């Protein structure tokens, strides 16, 4: 399946869900996240950023900061910034995501450990090679 078709199908699914279920359905942000992820996986990080931002806003509003979906979308947004060449935004996003993972999932959860790895990678890209990860 081509990049354009894949993204088009995800967009159609998101728009159909939004029409049928409305903006207040908790599943709508995950469909928007899927569309953003399709763009990111197809090498199109810049269009994914506003999609992730909206998904994060909606997920936070509908599910709260502590919901695992919200935490995951925040991490994906940071990854999109990293792929788009925005190291400062990526680093800040990964730091926030790691703190949320630690708080919501616990310090030893695999997602928390992955988030800490993302912070370390983001530090190097943002030019903070000598800075320690805050725990």
Residue pairs with C-beta under 8 A, 6 or more apart in sequence:
1 9
3 42
3 43
3 44
6 38
6 42
7 35
7 38
7 39
7 42
7 44
10 31
10 34
10 35
10 38
11 35
13 31
13 34
13 35
14 28
14 31
14 32
14 34
14 35
17 25
17 27
17 28
17 31
18 28
18 31
21 27
21 28
22 28
23 58
24 62
25 62
26 59
26 62
26 63
26 69
28 58
28 62
29 54
29 55
29 56
29 58
29 59
29 62
29 63
29 69
29 73
30 55
30 59
30 69
32 51
32 54
32 55
32 58
33 51
33 52
33 55
33 59
33 69
33 72
33 73
33 76
35 51
36 48
36 49
36 51
36 52
36 55
36 76
36 80
37 48
37 76
39 45
39 47
39 48
39 51
40 48
40 76
40 79
40 80
40 83
45 80
45 81
45 83
45 84
46 84
48 80
48 84
49 77
49 80
49 81
49 84
52 73
52 76
52 77
52 80
53 77
55 73
56 70
56 73
56 74
56 77
59 67
59 69
59 70
59 73
60 70
63 69
63 70
64 70
65 71
65 100
66 103
66 104
68 104
68 105
70 100
71 97
71 100
71 101
71 104
71 105
71 111
72 111
74 93
74 96
74 97
74 100
75 93
75 94
75 97
75 101
75 115
75 118
77 93
78 89
78 90
78 91
78 92
78 93
78 94
78 96
78 97
78 118
78 122
79 90
79 118
81 87
81 89
81 90
81 93
82 90
82 94
82 121
82 122
82 125
87 122
87 125
87 126
87 127
88 126
90 122
90 125
90 126
91 119
91 122
91 123
91 125
91 126
91 128
93 122
94 115
94 118
94 119
94 121
94 122
95 119
95 122
95 134
97 115
97 118
98 112
98 115
98 116
98 118
98 119
98 133
101 109
101 111
101 112
101 115
102 112
102 115
105 111
105 112
106 112
116 133
119 133
120 133
123 129
123 131
123 133
